[in-house]
Structures are given as C-alpha cells and as structure tokens.
Amino acid sequence: MNTNDDKKNKIEAAKQKLHTVNTDQIASNPDYQENAWLQYTIAELGSWVSLLIKRAFHRHDQKKRAKDIFDAAQYLKMMKAHVDSAAENSTDECKAELKRLNANRA
C-alpha cells in the first residue's frame, strides 16, 4: 500500500471516529485537503493554538493579529471535535457521569 492510500485510510478512520460530531463549524480552507485536520493529534492542534496566540500578541498589524486569533479558534474547534467524539463513543455509564459532572459545574 502506498503512502497516499495510508493517508486516505487514516482520514477515513478518523472520520468514522468523528461521525457523531458536527464538524460543520470548522471553517474549510481551499489550501488544504478536506478534513486533513483529522490527522492531527490533540497535542499537535494545541501547539498551533499556543503558537498562534503568542504570535497574535506580537503583531502590530491588527488584521494579521485578528487572523491569528481566528485561526487559533479554529484549531480549538478541531480539538473540541476530538473531545466530543471521545464522549460520544463512550459507554452509557461514562456518558451519565459526564452529564453529572457538567451539571455540577453549572
């Protein structure tokens, strides 16, 4: 199997894991393959958030600063999709405990 097939299989596997999560809120970018972000780990996505926010604080150009902040928010949405997927693909007992924890937090 070639590298492209491996990548396609990884993307399909990730899509299957995230099939219950609404990813429509994540902005698409014509520069990248559709759903390419699914190949990134939460740690990798978090690194982008951290770096983009740091860069935004150092920007003089406010339009570029806004773009960095927007992009960081997109990476956060991608991270949340992974978290939501883990919750959705959990047992009923785990889902009940998550519901209890969220209710206590409110």
C-alpha contacts under 8 A as a table, 3 or more apart, distances in Angstrom:
res1	aa1	res2	aa2	distance
1	M	5	D	6.19
1	M	6	D	6.89
2	N	5	D	5.39
2	N	6	D	6.39
3	T	6	D	4.98
3	T	7	K	6.21
4	N	7	K	5.07
4	N	8	K	6.16
5	D	8	K	5.01
5	D	9	N	6.07
6	D	9	N	5.11
6	D	10	K	6.16
7	K	10	K	5.08
7	K	11	I	6.17
8	K	11	I	5.11
8	K	12	E	6.13
9	N	12	E	5.07
9	N	13	A	6.07
10	K	13	A	5.08
10	K	14	A	6.12
10	K	39	Q	6.95
11	I	14	A	5.07
11	I	15	K	6.08
11	I	35	N	7.37
11	I	36	A	7.09
11	I	38	L	6.31
11	I	39	Q	6.35
12	E	15	K	4.98
12	E	16	Q	6.19
13	A	16	Q	5.12
13	A	17	K	6.39
14	A	17	K	5.06
14	A	18	L	6.24
14	A	38	L	5.92
14	A	39	Q	7.20
15	K	18	L	4.98
15	K	19	H	5.72
15	K	38	L	7.28
16	Q	19	H	5.02
17	K	20	T	7.67
17	K	85	S	6.52
17	K	89	N	7.78
18	L	21	V	5.29
18	L	81	A	7.27
18	L	82	H	7.11
18	L	85	S	5.28
19	H	22	N	7.83
19	H	85	S	7.89
20	T	85	S	6.73
20	T	88	E	6.80
21	V	81	A	6.28
21	V	84	D	6.50
21	V	85	S	5.97
21	V	88	E	7.82
22	N	25	Q	7.16
22	N	81	A	7.58
23	T	26	I	5.65
23	T	78	M	7.88
23	T	81	A	6.81
24	D	27	A	7.40
25	Q	77	K	7.65
26	I	74	Q	6.08
26	I	77	K	6.47
26	I	78	M	6.98
27	A	74	Q	6.97
28	S	34	E	7.21
29	N	32	Y	5.78
29	N	34	E	7.96
30	P	33	Q	7.23
32	Y	36	A	6.80
33	Q	36	A	5.39
35	N	38	L	5.71
36	A	39	Q	5.97
36	A	40	Y	7.96
37	W	40	Y	5.51
37	W	78	M	7.41
38	L	41	T	7.79
40	Y	44	E	5.94
40	Y	45	L	6.41
41	T	44	E	5.14
41	T	45	L	6.26
42	I	45	L	5.10
42	I	46	G	5.99
42	I	79	M	5.56
42	I	82	H	7.27
43	A	46	G	4.96
43	A	47	S	6.20
44	E	47	S	5.12
44	E	48	W	6.60
45	L	48	W	5.21
45	L	49	V	6.47
45	L	75	Y	5.82
45	L	76	L	7.42
45	L	78	M	7.44
45	L	79	M	6.47
46	G	49	V	5.01
46	G	50	S	6.23
46	G	75	Y	7.32
46	G	76	L	7.37
46	G	79	M	7.40
47	S	50	S	5.14
47	S	51	L	6.12
48	W	51	L	5.14
48	W	52	L	5.91
48	W	72	A	6.89
48	W	75	Y	7.06
49	V	52	L	5.30
49	V	53	I	6.15
49	V	71	D	7.88
49	V	72	A	4.60
49	V	73	A	7.43
49	V	75	Y	6.15
49	V	76	L	6.87
50	S	53	I	5.40
50	S	54	K	6.19
50	S	72	A	7.74
51	L	54	K	5.10
51	L	55	R	6.06
52	L	55	R	5.03
52	L	56	A	6.01
52	L	68	D	5.38
52	L	69	I	6.75
52	L	71	D	7.36
52	L	72	A	5.80
53	I	56	A	4.92
53	I	57	F	6.35
53	I	68	D	6.66
53	I	69	I	6.14
53	I	72	A	6.61
54	K	57	F	5.32
54	K	58	H	6.66
55	R	58	H	5.14
55	R	59	R	6.36
55	R	65	R	7.71
55	R	68	D	7.24
56	A	59	R	5.22
56	A	64	K	7.54
56	A	65	R	4.58
56	A	66	A	7.37
56	A	68	D	5.58
56	A	69	I	6.45
57	F	65	R	7.30
59	R	62	Q	6.95
59	R	64	K	7.04
59	R	65	R	5.61
60	H	65	R	7.47
61	D	64	K	5.45
61	D	65	R	6.21
62	Q	65	R	4.79
62	Q	66	A	6.01
63	K	66	A	5.09
63	K	67	K	6.25
64	K	67	K	4.99
64	K	68	D	6.24
65	R	68	D	5.16
65	R	69	I	6.31
66	A	69	I	5.10
66	A	70	F	6.06
67	K	70	F	4.97
67	K	71	D	6.04
68	D	71	D	5.11
68	D	72	A	6.12
69	I	72	A	5.06
69	I	73	A	6.26
70	F	73	A	5.14
70	F	74	Q	6.39
71	D	74	Q	4.99
71	D	75	Y	6.39
72	A	75	Y	5.12
72	A	76	L	6.31
73	A	76	L	4.97
73	A	77	K	6.33
74	Q	77	K	5.06
74	Q	78	M	6.38
75	Y	78	M	4.96
75	Y	79	M	6.26
76	L	79	M	4.98
76	L	80	K	6.13
77	K	80	K	4.95
77	K	81	A	6.17
78	M	81	A	5.10
78	M	82	H	6.64
79	M	82	H	5.27
79	M	83	V	6.48
80	K	83	V	4.92
80	K	84	D	5.95
81	A	84	D	5.03
81	A	85	S	6.04
82	H	85	S	5.08
82	H	86	A	6.38
83	V	86	A	5.16
83	V	87	A	6.41
84	D	87	A	5.05
84	D	88	E	6.06
85	S	88	E	5.03
85	S	89	N	6.02
86	A	89	N	5.28
86	A	90	S	6.31
87	A	90	S	5.30
87	A	94	C	7.91
87	A	95	K	6.71
88	E	95	K	7.67
90	S	94	C	6.01
90	S	95	K	6.41
91	T	94	C	5.19
91	T	95	K	6.25
92	D	95	K	4.98
92	D	96	A	6.10
93	E	96	A	5.16
93	E	97	E	6.31
94	C	97	E	5.08
94	C	98	L	6.16
95	K	98	L	5.03
95	K	99	K	6.16
96	A	99	K	5.05
96	A	100	R	6.24
97	E	100	R	4.99
97	E	101	L	6.13
98	L	101	L	5.07
98	L	102	N	6.09
99	K	102	N	5.17
99	K	103	A	6.10
100	R	103	A	5.10
100	R	104	N	6.26
101	L	104	N	5.21
101	L	105	R	6.30
102	N	105	R	5.06
102	N	106	A	6.55
103	A	106	A	5.44
